[in-house]
């Protein structure tokens, strides 16, 4: 099953919950931004630190 397709169909049929879902998703995005900013910094520092970390764990060469 493709969750995205199911969700899209449900929203088409009844979008009364759309606002709640949007708030939930926006909240998750904001939380992720904060977590990654704390871990890697911001701007150019973020990119540099993230690449360094990914190399350390073997996901980048």
C-alpha positions in Angstrom: 0.0 0.0 0.0 1.1 3.5 -0.8 0.3 5.6 2.2 0.7 8.8 0.3 -1.9 7.7 -2.3 -4.3 6.6 0.4 -3.9 9.9 2.2 -4.4 11.9 -1.0 -7.6 10.1 -1.7 -8.9 10.6 1.8 -8.1 14.4 1.6 -9.9 14.6 -1.7 -13.0 13.0 -0.2 -13.0 14.9 3.1 -10.5 17.7 3.7 -11.9 18.7 7.1 -8.8 17.2 8.8 -6.3 18.8 6.4 -5.6 21.7 8.8 -4.7 19.2 11.6 -2.5 17.1 9.3 -0.8 20.3 8.0 0.0 21.5 11.5 1.3 18.0 12.5 3.6 17.9 9.4 4.8 21.4 9.9 5.6 20.7 13.5 7.6 17.6 12.5 9.5 19.6 10.0 10.3 22.3 12.5 11.4 19.8 15.1 13.7 18.1 12.5 15.2 21.5 11.6 16.0 22.2 15.3 17.5 18.8 15.9 19.7 19.0 12.8 20.7 22.6 13.5 21.8 21.7 17.0 23.8 18.7 15.7 25.4 20.3 12.7 25.0 24.1 13.0 23.5 26.4 10.3 24.4 27.6 6.8 27.8 26.6 5.5 28.7 25.2 8.9 25.8 22.8 8.6 26.9 21.5 5.2 30.5 21.1 6.3 29.6 19.3 9.5 26.9 17.1 7.9 29.3 16.0 5.2 32.0 15.3 7.8 29.6 13.2 9.8 28.3 11.3 6.7 31.9 10.5 5.8 32.7 9.3 9.3 29.8 6.8 9.2 30.6 5.7 5.7 27.7 7.1 3.7 30.0 9.5 1.7 33.4 8.9 0.3 
